[in-house]
Amino acid sequence: MQNYPPLAQILVDRMRAEAAATPERAVSFQGAPGAYSHQAVREAVPDALPYPCFSFEDAIAAVIDGSVRLAAIPVENSLHGRVADVHFLLPESGLSIIGEHYVRVVSCLLGAPGAVLADVKRVVSHPQALGQCRKRLRALGLAAVSHADTAAAAAAVAGDGNREVAAIASKLAGELYGNTLLIEGAQDADYNRTRFLLLSRTPLTTIADGPCKTTLSFEVKHAPAALYKALGGFATNGVNLTRLESHLRGGAFDPAEFLIDIEGRPDDPAIARALEELAFHSKWVHILGTYPMVTL
């Protein structure tokens, strides 16, 4: 899919026009209107003008070129893990992380207008959403078909009118496109949440008192126990790591690059000491942002 379904395109054009008139209020997100990323924008920045983009790259580029003020980008899901490619895009973007937000994902089985559950044979949605509902769909005997986006899948189902096909998407998507709500809460676990990061061209200059997180990327030196040594300073200085991811770049299998979240600010004495040790054992270290921590 290289464009939005007709029902979604109508809303995309309208929302982009509104955001273009007031870019300082605009927040970009990946997906069609009604995507969980759209829900994240509405919850995290209630007065924002949502700006839908087809890809993560487009949503990030909209911030870089000034079309919008912020982007809301998903990074991980409590059931299905890391969101693909974001670990590359965050460091490459040059943008700063200024906030985080957790969306409670309530997956809905959305049919064509007038459909009933007995009609449905296939379910289309983004692979992340299908994975989060894998057990439920298997129990219902429904075949899963990958789609580029949850909300766009709902728009396509509503527009095509084929009652044998349903979509997994948000309740918001069903309301926007006129789908029939067949099941509300089709996810395999009620603790299903997706974490989003808010990206800006400039970092936060002041952060209110309270718990904070700092996100960093780094590449370890090609040496034995390099990662152990690089992270050792966090342990000895009592700094809590809340996330650690590794990925390879450029077709090589070594050395790896890492993305980590830590609790605290770089100017905290303990963290400053840990970062000094990290830098000593790494080829480079980039701080991607310090921002208020959301507690669940």
Secondary structure by P-SEA (a helix, b strand, c coil): cccccaaaaaaaaaaaaaaaaccccbbbbccccccaaaaaaaaaccccbbbbbccaaaaaaaaaaccccbbbbbccccccccccaaaaaaaaacbbbcbbbbbbccccccccccccccccccccccaaaaaaaaaaaaaabbbbbbcccaaaaaaaaaaaccccbbbbccaaaaaacccccccccccccccbbbbbbbbccccccccccccccccbbbbbccccaaaaaaaaaaaaacccccbbbbbccccccccbbbbbccccccccaaaaaaaaaaaaacccccccbbbbbbcc
